[in-house]
Amino acid sequence: MISAHKLDFQSTPCVSFAGFPLLRPLWLFEILFLFGMDVAFNEENEDPVTKSHDPFATRSSADLRLVARHPEVYGPSDDSFVLVDALLAEKAHLRELHPRLCVEVGCGSGYVITSLALMLGNGKENIKYIASDISEAALKATAITLKAHGLCAELYKVDLISGLEKRLAGAVDVLIFNPPCVPTLDEEVGTSAWAGGNKGRVVIDRMLKTVDSILSKKGRFYLVTVTANNPGEICQIMRRKGFSSRIVIQRHSEEESLHVLKFWREKLDHSSGSDKSLLYSRCASALHVSLSHRLSRLVSFK
Ligand SMILES: C[S@@+](CC[C@H](N)C(=O)[O-])C[C@H]1O[C@@H](n2cnc3c(N)ncnc32)[C@H](O)[C@@H]1O
């Protein structure tokens, strides 16, 4: 078993920029040059959402200009945005959960976990964040992205959550995963950030096996899938493990249809009664829409 090794990219303690305004220019300098990454940075620093000129003002998703970029790291893409949009749609509900521990598996650039931390209280709440990735460059990027937003997390270079099982057992309140889910040959899994093997399910199916043991009683699991992954079948697998599910967001593009699935423990969730009743009907109707969309494209192709 791989022992989880915590990576420490922070040479300074994890502090909020708000408490150390004089350090801001230094940290921005570090973002731009230390990691040799090109962070697109607008001199004006106007937040497109809040229209504030302070990039560290309260906001609900990470500032793309402060997200670390690197050729080896999966940058914010359509699937990252759909996951953040799903979390934003769930924001009130997630806050009501009063999560203590949030985990992102496969954190990439850090865009998603940073956004989650911002929407759950801008790092001011007493919430612990843990992120894992198999890529050291990704973890380094995540550290920089978090730090640029005045946030921090424990970062682990591990396969999924290997070595962290005991630590996370029954404790994870919010679990997020935008997996490598593009169908490829099984041999290609691990060679890129997106190669998902047969039906794009190789990494997803391994992750599904761990969810039951690490999710807390009130825990929520958010998973990005594409149609080829057969999200309906994923819902059934999780159903057999005692989880309810629903599609939070479904988004079509020319190339793929993205879904963000949400899972929670069936019997213990009294607040989501409506979610329960919608379980299969929503999955089924969303998949119907997806199929109709594809059929209409076929027809127009004819
Ligand atoms: C599609 S990218 C998503 C990145 C980021 N979460 C986002 O949404 O922008 C998948 C990420 O999972 C990581 N990954 C792939 N296989 C993994 C594994 N077995 N364990 C941990 N991370 C993995 C990749 O290195 C990559 O950063």
The ligand as an ORCA input file, in Angstrom:
! r2SCAN-3c Opt
* xyz 0 1
  C      -9.947     15.883    -15.487
  S      -8.627     16.379    -14.437
  C      -9.501     17.414    -13.279
  C      -8.621     18.444    -12.612
  C      -9.364     19.425    -11.691
  N     -10.028     18.740    -10.612
  C     -10.379     20.228    -12.483
  O     -11.587     19.932    -12.370
  O      -9.987     21.130    -13.218
  C      -8.304     14.888    -13.515
  C      -7.234     15.038    -12.463
  O      -7.157     13.790    -11.745
  C      -5.805     13.428    -11.567
  N      -5.774     11.972    -11.471
  C      -5.856     11.064    -12.457
  N      -5.821      9.813    -11.966
  C      -5.709      9.951    -10.626
  C      -5.586      9.018     -9.553
  N      -5.592      7.691     -9.774
  N      -5.468      9.504     -8.287
  C      -5.447     10.842     -8.059
  N      -5.544     11.764     -9.036
  C      -5.675     11.321    -10.299
  C      -5.095     13.987    -12.795
  O      -3.703     14.151    -12.557
  C      -5.831     15.296    -12.985
  O      -5.236     16.340    -12.273
*
